[in-house]
Amino acid sequence: MPADDLASNKAQPPNERLRMLDRLVGAWDLHHRDSSTGEQWKGHDVFDWLPGGHFLAMHHEELGRGIEGLMVIGYPKGWEQKAPSDQLIGAWFESSTGNQFDYVWEVGERSVKFRLLPESANAAFEGEFSDDHNTIKGAWRWPGGGYELTMTRVSEPKPSR
């Protein structure tokens, strides 16, 4: 590796655009309801900043369904890129199956959305925060299916990065 490339890897402050993700930090209980069958199941998410504050980790588990994994969310910067991506990317690693998927995220004051890449997959979650930001209600939709999801915060977030 050339010395110039090593010098460019000095510690940098986190991208300010990541601040919007602070409202997700903490532990959440999940309640799912299949839109077609009415089947219900529970789960749990924990969002926490990785050291350095450039990426947010989401640990996910759906109880009784065998779905577990980790998503790492941030504005990635590739090897030869001078600036981070314009898109907020979540890389999902499903430890229960070995699947890996990428998502584009959008988090606003009242909304949270993420859609599976490529966009032709036509699969996305869209939800809305409650006034106190302690509940998110929304739905996953994809061709031929989907489910409603309510996320309820069960622990206060740790202090911000």
Secondary structure, DSSP 8 states (H G I E B T S, - for coil): --HHHHHTTS-----GGGGGGGGG-EEEEEEEEETTT--EEEEEEEEEE-TTSSEEEEEEEETTTTEEEEEEEE----TT-SS--SSEEEEEEETTT--EEEEEEEE-SSEEEEEESSGGG--EEEEEE-TTSSEEEEEEEETTEEEEEEEEE-S------
